[in-house]
């Protein structure tokens, strides 16, 4: 039976199946630090988290642009450094908000990033309104402290490795952050618009800074675009088929999604797809106080 993507249960690991339980999305999350990140995450992993302006979360751009259209970004540094909640308390609140937002269909409920390795992500993000770009960001930065992420990994290691390759090549800062207004007005189903954009992404596999026809992207748009470009290399291009809109139908099922899909839509589809492994949940450890 396919498990609902939101079945996240806190369990006490006391039986012989503990090792298996810890590998599932239902297990208590693992603390993530620079010392263990290489053992937990792999390049090409997709990271999802709930984006909420009251959290000590992903910096100010999410607060200012995605939630409420604020014009001035609010700093999260004070919140990060004054919070005294335990990881478990944070996760309980995070899970409650996550579940509520899924139920209400909030298209901006999630934020997405692609892990590149060495504690670096590629994502459409920023720490203020001036540096909001599709760029490479540090996973263990102060503004990430105590944030919880769900991790999905493509089961085809070739595609996963190519996802990291494309994401690194595109995340140069050339493309700026895009407010995801399309998620409210366009259907993300596979169709002519989706094929057209997928063709642009597949054709830009080797283009530094991303597709020339795109000057900006939002977080899930970037993630879907990267997956489509990577998957095209191992399906359409590998088969010797010319890149055309019609050829995009040869993409694997998980990649046949309009890139304007909201982060919520992407998580819902990918987390229920057999193409992805549920690695689990991780919590970014707070940095140690300076001596």
N, C-alpha and C positions, 0 to 999 in steps of 0.2 A: 504494500500500500504506500502511495506517495505521501510523504510527511508534509503537512502544511508548513510553509516557510517561516511562520511566526511561532512555531511550537518551541518555545525557549523556556525550559524548566530548570530551576536551580535544584541540583541533586547533591546528596551526600554520597561521596564515593567510598563505599565501605565493602563492596563485594569484589569477586574475582573478575567482574567485567569492567573494573575501573578504567583500565587502559582504553577499552573501546569507548566507554562513556566520555572520556576526556577528549576523544577525537570527534565527537559529534557537535552539532551546533547547539545542542541542548546543555552541554556541559558548562560549568562555571568558566568564565573567560580566563585566559592566561595573561599574566602581567608581561608586558613587552618592554624590553630595555635594550640599549645598544649591545649588551653582552649576550643576549639570546636571540636577537632578531634574525640572524642568519639561520638559526635552527627552526624558526617558526614560519617565517615568510619566505617566499621565493619570488624572483623577478617575474613580472607578469600577473601577479595576484591582483584581484580587484578588491578594493576596500570600500565598505559602505558604513556610514554612520548617520545617526539622526542629527539634523541641523536645527538647533533651537537657540533663539537669541538670549535666553536666560542662562544658558549653559556656559561654563568656562571652556568653550569649544573652539571651533576652527578659525578663529580670527574674526576680523570685523566685517569683511566683505559679505559673508553670509548674513550677518545681522543687518547690515545697511541696505543690501540690494535685494536679497531673496525674501526677507521677512519685513513687510510693511513699507517698503520703498523709502526708508529713511535716507536723508541726505547727508548725515554726518555719522561716521562710523564710531561705535562706542568701544572703548578699550576693554579687553578682557583680562589684562595682566593682573589687575588688582584682585579680581575674582579668583583667578588661578592660585594666587599666592596666599589668599586668606581662607580658602575653603578648608574645612576640617572634616569633611565627610569621608567615610571609608569607601574603598572601591566598590564594595558590595552595595552600599547605600546609593551611590551614584548609578550603579547598574540597574537597581530596582526602579529608580525614577526614569532612567533612560528607557528601560523596557516598557514602562507604562506609557510614556509619551509616544514611543515608537508604535506601540499597538494602537493607541488612539488615533494617531495620524494615518496609519494604514486603513483603519476602519472608516475614517472620514474622507479618505481619498485625497489627502493633501499632496499635490504633485511635487512640492518642494520639501517633502519631509526628510529626504535623504541628501547626503553629500557623497560624492564618489572620488576616489583617487586610484591610481595605478602604481603599484610598488615596483621600483626599478632596481632595488638592491642597495646595500651599503647605507641603509637608513634614509633613503631618498625616495620621494614620490613624484609622479607627474600628475598634474591636475590643474583645472581652471579654478584659481583661488587667489587670495591675497591677504596680507596682514593689514592693509589699509586700502583706501580707494585709489591711491596712486599706483600701487604695485600689483593691482589685480590683473593677473595674466595667466595664460596657459604656460606654465613654467615648471621648473623642478623645485621641490620644497623639502625641507628637513622634517622627517617624521618625529624626531625627538627634540622639537623646539618648545619653548615655554608655553606657547599658546595651544599646544596639543596635550599638555599634561592632563592626565586623568580622563581622557576621552576614550570612548569604547567604540570599537569597529567590528563589523562582521566581515569575514574574509571568504571570498569565493575564488576558486582556482580552476582554470580550464583543464579538463582531463587530458587533452592532447598536449604533451610537453612541447611539441614543435610550435603550436599556435601560441602557447603561453610565453615561450622564449621570444617569439616574433612580436607579441604584444609589447613586451618590455623594450624591444629594439625600436619599434615604431614610436612608442610613447616618448622615449628618450630623444629621438630624432626630431619630433615635432614640438616638444616642450622646451622651446628656446626663449620664450617671452615675446616672440613676434606677435602672436595672437593675444588679444586682450580678453578680459572676462566679459561674457555676454549675459545680460539679464534674460532668463529663460521664459520669455513671454509666449513662445510658440507652444509650450506645453498646455496652454489653456485654449488654444484656438485650432490646433491641428491634431488630426488622428495619427497616432504613431504606428498604425498598421502598415504592413508591407504593401507598397503600391508604387505608382510612377514617381512620386517625390522621393520615396525611400530609395528606389533604384538609382535615380539620378544622383543623389548625394553619395550613395555607396560607391558609384562609379568614380566620383571625384576623389573619394578617400582611397580607393584601390589604386587609382592612377597616380597618387601622390606618395606612394610607399617610400620613395627615396628622397622626397623633398624636405629639406631642412626647414624647420619652422612651421610645417604643416601645409595643407593645400593652399595654393596661391589665391584661390577664389574665396577663402575664408579668412576674415580679419579678426574674428572673435568666435569664441565658443563658450558654452556653459558646461558644467562638470560632467553630466551624463552624456551630453552630445560628444564631448571629447572621448569618453570611454568607449562609446558605441562606434565612433569613427575609427578609433585605433583597432578595435576588434575586427571590424569589417575589412580594414586594410590588411591586417595580419592574416585573417582567414582567407582572403582572396589569393594570397601568395601560395597557400597550400592546397587550394582547390582550383580556381579558375586559371591562374597563371601556370601552376604546376601541370595542368592538363593541356597546356598549349592553346587555350581558347582566348581569342582576342577580347580585350576589355570593352564591353558594350553594356548599355543598360539592361538588355535582355540577359546577358551573361551573368548578371548579379544574382539571378535566380539560382545559380549553382552554389551560392554561399551556403554554409551549414545553417540549420534551422535557427540556432541561437543567435546568429548574426543577421537574420532577416527581420530587422526592426528599424523603423525610421529613426534616424539619429536625433530627432527632436523629442524623442521619448523622455519623459520626466525621470528623475532618479528613482522615484517610487515604482514606475512602470518597469524600468530596467531591473531593479532588485526583484520585483515580483516574478518576472519572467525567468531571469537567470537562476534564481534560487530554487525554482521548481523544475529546472532543466537538467536532464541527465548529462549534459555536456559539462556541467560544473560540479566540482567537489566542494562540499561545505567544510572548509578548514576549521571553522569555529569562530570564536570571538576573542578579541584581545583588548587589553586596556593599557594605554601608554603610561608608563610609570612617571611620576613627578621627578624632576631632576633633584639630585641630592643637594642639600644646602651647602653653600660655600664654606670652607673651613675658616 
